[in-house]
Structure formats: C-alpha cells, structure tokens
Amino acid sequence: MLPARDFGFALLICLAWAGNFLASASAVQHFPPILFTALRLLLVLTLLLRFLKPLPRSLWRTFFFVALCNGALHFGFNHWSIAAAGDISSVALSLQSYIPMTAILAWWLLDERPTAITWLGIAVAFAGVAILAFDPLVLDAPRALVLSLVAAGTLAVGTVLLRRLPGLHPFQVQAWAAAISIPPLLLWSFAMEPWSLATIVDASVLDWGGVAYSALAASLIGHGLLYGLLQRHAVAQVTPVLMLTPVFAVALGVLVWGDRPGPQLLIGGALVLLGVLLVVLKGGRKVQAKSAA
C-alpha cells in the first residue's frame, strides 16, 4: 500500500493523464491531430532542452525506434483516434490494451514468461475490447478503435524496447523522443493533413491551452511524478492506482464532453481494466507503467 502522500501523487498523475484526453479532444477540433502532436512535442523539447545530452553510441539504434514508437507513432495515432472518435471514453478504455500487449511482446522479445493468471488477464482484456467495439459510440466511428489499438501497440513496442536501455533519465528520454519525432510528424502532417499558417495564427487561447496542457501536465508533471514514485516503490504497487486514469477519463467524458457510453462500452471497459489488473499484479514482473495519454 502506498503512503498517503505518494497515493495522492498517483491520483494526481491519473487526473493529469485523464484531463489530457479532454484537452486533446478539445485541441484537435482546431488543430489537425498530427500537427497537434508535433506542437505538443515541440513544447516538450523546448522545456527539456537542457536534458538533450549525448547518448552512448551503442544505444542509438534501439533508442531511435523507442523514440519513434513512444513519441511520433504512439501520440500521433492516439490523437488521431481521439479526433476520429468524437468521444474520449472509448479511446481512454481501449488504449489500456497496451499493457497486455506489452506482456505478450515481453514474452516474445525478452523471454519473460507469462503466468497462467497473466494469460487469463490478456484474454479478459481483449474480450473486453471486443465487447466495447459493439457499443454505439464505437460503431459510429470504428476507425477510431483501430487507431487507438495501433497507438496501444506502438506504446507496447516502445515500452519493451525501452527496457533494453537502462540508466536513462525520463526527461532525457522525453527530450530525445521529442527531437527525433518532430521531423517525421511534420512530414506526416504536411503529406496528409489540410492546414496552413492560418491554422497556427488563428488558434484560440483554448486551442493553445490544449497544447500546453498536454506538454506540461501529461508529459512533464505526469511523467515526473511517476519517475519519483517508481524510484520509491515497486511497479506493482504503483500501476494498479494508475488504472484509475481511464475511469477518470470516462467520468470527464460524460460530465464535460457529453459522452453517452452504452452498456457494451461500460462492460467491455470493465473487462479491459480487470484484465489489465490481472496482468499487472500476477504477471508483469517488469512491465513498466508508461503514459496512456
């Protein structure tokens, strides 16, 4: 059990990450989602320039793929899924499938053998995704579910590869991930998204507030507090509390964004979270808690 102060920090992380779904959903109504991702990471890079220190040459190849997976691809597809969905509840819940995906990839790439309970959790989580796929919110925008699962998959790959890179400060990882991700994100946006300089100039304070919130609250505060918690406590103590993130996100979606989840989404989401909890508590010996926002 976490001490009261650290439990409060964990809840603050959950609130910061849950709020990021709301901030991102608001911002991508003005900014195209890939451009929004590039702007978010540009602000992160600006704030973390002092952490942009040289990496050992032996780590560069692996780190390059970590940066693309955890940066450009994960955030790009996640924000794209939010824009495509029109709601935040389904995206917040389906994104949690990255944890069972990570367990499977760790078994394949790192020879971390899942226990029977872990396999049960993986099956339950993916059964939950299958059920929530039939909710009217999801059926109205099925592409959003696919994009969210791709975002989860890229985060799972990046998480497993990152465990091959010990000794790096989280802010150093975030700074380099932003630096590496921004150029391909801009190329991706130029190639696929309709926008012009007026998109930047005409953005409102609320639009820029979404960019600032994503960079400051979700990336810097959320990950900064998480790093401190993981220095003081085992991952298995911290991660179950972080599962409140999608619960808070669904609550914000209903209370603020106007989401109206049906029974399929609620039942499927509950199964996803149950499956994730089984994976985390029984099989994730080394599964790290990463951003799902």
Secondary structure, DSSP 8 states (H G I E B T S, - for coil): ---HHHHHHHHHHHHHHHHHHHHHHHHTTTS-HHHHHHHHHHHHHHHTGGG-----GGGHHHHHHHHIIIIIIHHHHHHHHHHHHS-SHHHHHHGGGHHHHHHHHHHHHH-----HHHHHHHHHHHHHHHHHTTSHHHHT-HHHHHHHHHHHHHHHHHHHHHTTSTT--HHHHHHHHHHHHHHHHHHHHHHH----HHHHHT--HHHHHHHHHIIIIIIIIIHHHHHHHHHHS-HHHHHHHHTHHHHHHHHHIIIII-----HHHHHHHHHHHHHHHHIIIII-SS-------
